[in-house]
Amino acid sequence: MTYPLQTINLSAGYQRTLALQAANISVNPRSIHAIVGPNGSGKSTLLKASLGLLPGSTGQALFFGENLEKVRTRVAYMPQAASVDWDFPIKVQDVVLMGTYSKLHWGRRPGKAEREIAAQAMERVGLTEVAHRHISQLSGGQKQRVFVARLLAQDAELLLMDEPFAGIDIASEAVITQVLKTEVERGKTVVLVHHDLSNLASFCDNASLLSGGNVVASGSTNEVLNPEILSAAYGINSALLKVNHE
């Protein structure tokens, strides 16, 4: 099988501190694969190292069996909302339109077709009415939906998302969850860093559990949500994690 994402002994760190150690994961096509684990376990590092965003990383990340450079337009990445300058003077529609840039020929500006793609993406996440609003005027949930819309506008086959549900309201969570399920039904693959184990099994097919920079379990959500494995990874009784296996 050719995996949309496969890491092979991938390691990375920050200022001489190793945050990810020889990580090996394989993401099945047409699935939602969650990266979970305690704070500081290397979840975001795994995504960034896979994309070559961390200097000094070792090991390998393959996308559809190739190096990223060969398939870059097939891969889209959504960073954490906390890493974005929300005071930057730009409108919602312009942020979403940026998602179309990767498939434009050099020197070409977005046209009618690209604006329609952006409009459809905004409609899917319920942002049509705020399209002309400045991003600084949005709620936390709306801000996350802006970047989900930009991701959709890229029309990539593999969607990498870093904490898409962090700090959002229930309504936005429901919208994003449904959008991701629809993307998988359309043949896409989603890999997301997630912190809430309580709803993991309700919408994620597979998961990789990290602890201390190591992948301690990877497989179906039910396999990863094993109470003994969770207790060891989080250092507490798994019952305190309020895990729902349904």
Disulfide bonds with the S-S distance in Angstrom:
none
